[in-house]
Amino acid sequence: MGYKFLACFLLVMSVLAVRVDVTAADTFSLPVSIIKSSLNEISAVLSILAGFTGPLLGDDLRVSSAVKDCVDLLSLSSDELDWTISTASPDAATEQLSVGTGNTHYDLRTWLSAAVGNQETCAEGFQDTDVVVKSLVVGSLDTITSLVYQVLTEIPDVEAAEPAVNYNGKRKLLDAGGFPRWMKKDARRFLQESITSFQPDVTVAADGSGDYATVSEAVDAAPEQSEKRFVIHVKAGLYKENVEVSKKKWNVVLLGDGMGATIISGNRNFVDGWTTYRSATLAVSGKGFIARALTIENTAGPAKHQAVAFRSDSDLSALFQVEVLGYQDSLYAHSLRQFYRECRIAGTVDFIFGNAAAVFQGCTIIARRPLPNQKNSITAQGRKFADQNTGFSIHGCNITVEGGNGNSTAGAAPPKTYLGRPWKTYSRTVVMQSYLGSGLQPEGWLEWAGNFALDTLFYGEYMNYGPGSGLSSRVSWPGFHVITNPATAANFSVAQFIDGNQWLPETGVRYVAGLLA
């Protein structure tokens, strides 16, 4: 049953997938046979997992969550490989793109970078468990990862668009209204106009005065694979629920009434039996997701350890003026291209983590007080292979530590806080043109375990300022870089790192494409 279902699914997706525009200059040979082998392996694993549901899993929440994680993650890998293989079609150059941006190299490297990592997240869900299903699938997961990685290494690495637009010989990215000059007029409405000026497709109100009383019901009402944005106005109120925007729900927009006014709240956590991946209060997989003016929180508290507020596998997604509150593992930027603008993100241990290609611009990032004797690490970026185009760019942000400005509670010193630590071998994070407040440790960065990844990671700082920005006592790891060349820093700008000029204008989310003037 599971195999036949997947075979039909892949056939339908191969018909629906819209081909990537491949010009003569971009044409290269894809190892289609390896991609097909990967899809066959995914099919086999999904068939195994289909047999482990319901009574076979007993009452073990962690195992049942891990199984569901794997089904979802392998399904994402299947889609990403299907989008990739579509570029080899003879009619690829004639069909209009509906997934990706049209920048062939960037799209393919993004999709394959995600597909490489999904299996590891699947396997991580089974850690500290001893069940038959784990032994049956782990070997196949490694095989899938190995096959997909072979494909990734075949995609040339090319530079993205220029990070700035020149007018009369000078860098000028914004017009008089403070918006990118290339932004379409209709798109600017997401920034310029009040929430009440929109005509949403549906309205959610906790008091029952809207079309729906829960966010989940409104998301379920969104059309599948829609090219048109489906706007959900979530009125002020507290919504205690776990919301999932599935992979087929494209271009969903959540518009709240403001941070602290519209609140989506959950408390799932690792200690109570959930996997980290499944603990998210709001989890998004459908591409093109946008959120504005709301709070997403996980209230489990530091004693419950991993407890995600927001998780995203949404390609070409953007959050604008969104608050993400939690403690350990608050924001899980799991995969694909993501942009965060003027957001407020708070947590303790590894509270911005994952393996997306993500830029955080103009955000306020706050390290909260963790458990006694814990150390805070703001980021834990999870790039495992050097060929993945993933990493975190923190640009023009304000980074502070709770109690770091002399207002600590009961005389307690601010918690020891670091910019990041290497979760995986090729962890990559750059902090540039940002304010670093007091309370950050002089070393700046923290080891994960001894010498692990210190030679292979890429951590960089460029033109930061503030009391925590001093570089004289920074770590001396081979992988740490004090960036002095603007051209090097520009590699981590919106335009170059996430190909933002190709897709952000239509979201209506304000951004600066290159470095700050």
Summary of the structure (lengths in Angstrom):
residues: 517
radius of gyration: 22.1
end to end distance: 58.4
largest distance: 69.5
contacts: 1869
relative contact order: 0.10
helix: 29%
strand: 23%
